[in-house]
Every structure is written in structure tokens, then in C-alpha cells.
């Protein structure tokens, strides 16, 4: 069975974006970017992969990305209908549908993720956002939290939703010269 991994950047105080979806305050450092290219090249948008000259790298861990509309919207606003063309792309929204034929839409993210997990293939990357992560929390098998050395004070939480405790085991940590820390966890089942 495929695994759903929530791989996301966060502030020290647990926000994946600002109150209006801002994410440009996350620092980008050469050492952390090199780690992403080497170990998770598929989490880089297709345009970034092309600009960096790494667009031919194979997908190592994921072949599918699931994201909420608010995570997808910045690409649309930039005129990019298929931001992760190197992956199967699924956008979850109850009110909107992607117009690009390379991007699938779903109004039932939970049923879609359960169906995806039953298929053959590499893992499934949950790219965000916080409400979608909260709705899919029971299906999250792994967490990869890129914790950046910034405090936002307010914004979109890593997981949004009601109180429900879920336990994870630490599987790795890595600190970068920039102060960013990548923490990995596997769900206790």
C-alpha cells in the first residue's frame, strides 16, 4: 500500500503560511535546497526544476501530489495550470475544479486519497494546506516538517481542525547551517 506523506515547510510556531496565504517569508538556503534536490526533487515545482537544470531527475519518493485549492491557487495566479507536471496532480476543492487537463480535481479528498493509497506506485505527497491536512489526518502515514527559523505569529496552521491526538515516531532529523531543521516522523499504527 502506498503511503501518504505530509511534506511541508513550517515556522517555529507551527504555521505553513501567513493569514492571507503568504509563504514568501520562508528563507531559502543553498544547503537546504541542495538536500531537497538530492533527496526529494519531486517536491520542487516543475518551473523551479527547469530553472535549476534538474528537470530530468527521476521522482524518488512520490509520483502523486495532493493539494488544496489555496495551495494550488498561487500557481494559477502566475499563469501555471500544471505546477507539478512531473507528478500526478490532484486538487481537492468542494467548489472549484482545475481547468488544466493534467490536473485532477476531487470534491472528496478522503475517498480519493484512500483510493490512491490502494494503487501501485510511489508515495503520495500531501502538499497542503492546513485544512486539507486536518481533513486527511487519519490517512497521513509520514510527516516531513521543514522547520524554518522564523516566527509568524498567525496564519495557516500545519493541521487545522478539531482536537484529535495522533502519535508519531521520530525517524530522522537534519539541521542546516541556515538554521532550518528537517524533522521526519512515521505514524504509530
Buried (B, 14 or more C-beta within 10 A) or exposed (E): EBBBBBBBBBBEEBBBBBEEBBBEEBEEBEEBBEBBBEEBBBBBBBBBBEEEEBBEBEBBBBBBBBBBBBBBBBBBEEEBBBBBBBBBBBBBBEEBEBEBEEBBBBEEBBEBBBEBBEEEEBBBBBBBBBBBBBBBBEBBBBBBBBBBEBEBEEBBBBBBBEEEEEEBEEEEEBEBEBBBBBBBBBBEE
